[in-house]
């Protein structure tokens, strides 16, 4: 339950901000070679995708822990939320890049979200960011089953433990002759489920802190923020300074690096959500937008709204710019690509993503009048 006087949407103000930050982190990691020489913190920002997985788990936790779900309306909403914009992005990258050796089959694999079922080269050929979409869809397909499973007490934590063990077995067993199989298992639900479940487990913990006395809330949110930043700082330092050589010497760390990143982001996300709850209330009481809270609220919602488009299209804009101005490079290219990405993301959100999402809501309501969750939750 949400604390008295508290709106559920207040919790998602911080989530929208985190979505925008995660998208910009992934963008900066892919632009890093134009901005810096050698590995830096920017290269570590690829772990923004782990933050996305935690956010997905958190957002769907309310549904997962409710004990009920109407599958078809849920799947309709997710299809129209995810696929139309993804389809346009795939066609855009296909137009930008030369025809691959696999020919038209690679395009069909991407459109069917099967591009991570063959090899790393195919999964990353059009756009490296596309690899995370199939596992997101797999999580959606699991939700009705997990909702049923989580009716039993402690089922969430037992499922998380089993998924951690499965990930460890997969990541620690990677002989060269089975690289394709290893890659398949590591980038699908078999390898990524622990990160979603960290987000799911975060939801009841945030709710409990939201109801706690102010003194306890401040103490634990402070510890959570400091612990998360220290963990992420240590992981970033290891990644930047040690790289593949360090992972070769510490296979267990390599196996659970993404999970540890997800845990670090969850520890930071909890206080962010709680802090932004009060800011959200202030912002709603100042519709004129003259307060700092109101501006922060609007910017956070805008970043969250554009995050999916930014994530999909940020690797296309540098190619577009270099086709027009071949001499463009370095920080100038990175800054120009960032601006173009934001403009393009705004247009795509307004013209495609939002209309498709609203149409999906409409169809899901027609399919089933009874809705276990409100559409704004997803």
Secondary structure in CASP SS format (residue, H / E / C, confidence):
PFRMAT SS
TARGET T0000
AUTHOR 0000-0000-0000
METHOD secondary structure of the structure
MODEL  1
X C 1.00
X C 1.00
X C 1.00
X C 1.00
X C 1.00
X C 1.00
X C 1.00
X H 1.00
X H 1.00
X H 1.00
X H 1.00
X H 1.00
X H 1.00
X H 1.00
X H 1.00
X H 1.00
X H 1.00
X H 1.00
X H 1.00
X H 1.00
X H 1.00
X H 1.00
X H 1.00
X H 1.00
X H 1.00
X H 1.00
X H 1.00
X H 1.00
X H 1.00
X H 1.00
X H 1.00
X H 1.00
X H 1.00
X H 1.00
X H 1.00
X C 1.00
X C 1.00
X C 1.00
X C 1.00
X C 1.00
X H 1.00
X H 1.00
X H 1.00
X H 1.00
X H 1.00
X H 1.00
X H 1.00
X H 1.00
X H 1.00
X H 1.00
X H 1.00
X H 1.00
X H 1.00
X H 1.00
X H 1.00
X H 1.00
X H 1.00
X H 1.00
X H 1.00
X H 1.00
X H 1.00
X H 1.00
X H 1.00
X H 1.00
X C 1.00
X C 1.00
X C 1.00
X C 1.00
X C 1.00
X C 1.00
X H 1.00
X H 1.00
X H 1.00
X H 1.00
X H 1.00
X H 1.00
X H 1.00
X H 1.00
X H 1.00
X H 1.00
X H 1.00
X H 1.00
X H 1.00
X H 1.00
X H 1.00
X H 1.00
X H 1.00
X H 1.00
X H 1.00
X H 1.00
X H 1.00
X H 1.00
X H 1.00
X H 1.00
X H 1.00
X H 1.00
X C 1.00
X C 1.00
X C 1.00
X C 1.00
X C 1.00
X C 1.00
X C 1.00
X H 1.00
X H 1.00
X H 1.00
X H 1.00
X H 1.00
X H 1.00
X H 1.00
X H 1.00
X C 1.00
X C 1.00
X C 1.00
X C 1.00
X C 1.00
X C 1.00
X C 1.00
X C 1.00
X H 1.00
X H 1.00
X H 1.00
X H 1.00
X H 1.00
X H 1.00
X C 1.00
X C 1.00
X H 1.00
X H 1.00
X H 1.00
X H 1.00
X H 1.00
X H 1.00
X H 1.00
X H 1.00
X H 1.00
X H 1.00
X H 1.00
X H 1.00
X H 1.00
X H 1.00
X H 1.00
X H 1.00
X H 1.00
X H 1.00
X H 1.00
X H 1.00
X H 1.00
X H 1.00
X C 1.00
X C 1.00
X C 1.00
X C 1.00
X C 1.00
X H 1.00
X H 1.00
X H 1.00
X H 1.00
X H 1.00
X H 1.00
X H 1.00
X H 1.00
X H 1.00
X H 1.00
X H 1.00
X H 1.00
X H 1.00
X H 1.00
X H 1.00
X H 1.00
X H 1.00
X H 1.00
X C 1.00
X C 1.00
X C 1.00
X H 1.00
X H 1.00
X H 1.00
X H 1.00
X H 1.00
X H 1.00
X H 1.00
X H 1.00
X H 1.00
X H 1.00
X H 1.00
X H 1.00
X C 1.00
X H 1.00
X H 1.00
X H 1.00
X H 1.00
X H 1.00
X H 1.00
X H 1.00
X H 1.00
X H 1.00
X H 1.00
X H 1.00
X H 1.00
X H 1.00
X H 1.00
X H 1.00
X H 1.00
X H 1.00
X H 1.00
X H 1.00
X H 1.00
X H 1.00
X H 1.00
X H 1.00
X C 1.00
X C 1.00
X H 1.00
X H 1.00
X H 1.00
X H 1.00
X H 1.00
X H 1.00
X H 1.00
X H 1.00
X H 1.00
X H 1.00
X H 1.00
X H 1.00
X H 1.00
X H 1.00
X H 1.00
X H 1.00
X H 1.00
X H 1.00
X H 1.00
X H 1.00
X H 1.00
X H 1.00
X H 1.00
X H 1.00
X H 1.00
X H 1.00
X H 1.00
X H 1.00
X C 1.00
X H 1.00
X H 1.00
X H 1.00
X H 1.00
X H 1.00
X H 1.00
X H 1.00
X C 1.00
X H 1.00
X H 1.00
X H 1.00
X H 1.00
X H 1.00
X H 1.00
X H 1.00
X H 1.00
X H 1.00
X H 1.00
X H 1.00
X H 1.00
X H 1.00
X H 1.00
X H 1.00
X H 1.00
X H 1.00
X H 1.00
X H 1.00
X H 1.00
X H 1.00
X H 1.00
X H 1.00
X H 1.00
X H 1.00
X H 1.00
X H 1.00
X H 1.00
X H 1.00
X H 1.00
X H 1.00
X H 1.00
X H 1.00
X H 1.00
X C 1.00
X C 1.00
X C 1.00
X C 1.00
X C 1.00
X C 1.00
X C 1.00
X H 1.00
X H 1.00
X H 1.00
X H 1.00
X H 1.00
X H 1.00
X H 1.00
X H 1.00
X H 1.00
X H 1.00
X H 1.00
X H 1.00
X H 1.00
X H 1.00
X H 1.00
X H 1.00
X H 1.00
X H 1.00
X H 1.00
X H 1.00
X H 1.00
X H 1.00
X H 1.00
X H 1.00
X H 1.00
X H 1.00
X H 1.00
X H 1.00
X H 1.00
X H 1.00
X H 1.00
X H 1.00
X H 1.00
X C 1.00
X C 1.00
X C 1.00
X C 1.00
X C 1.00
X H 1.00
X H 1.00
X H 1.00
X H 1.00
X H 1.00
X H 1.00
X H 1.00
X H 1.00
X H 1.00
X H 1.00
X H 1.00
X H 1.00
X H 1.00
X H 1.00
X H 1.00
X H 1.00
X H 1.00
X H 1.00
X H 1.00
X H 1.00
X H 1.00
X H 1.00
X H 1.00
X H 1.00
X H 1.00
X H 1.00
X H 1.00
X H 1.00
X H 1.00
X H 1.00
X H 1.00
X H 1.00
X H 1.00
X H 1.00
X H 1.00
X H 1.00
X H 1.00
X H 1.00
X C 1.00
X C 1.00
X C 1.00
X C 1.00
X C 1.00
X C 1.00
X C 1.00
X H 1.00
X H 1.00
X H 1.00
X C 1.00
END
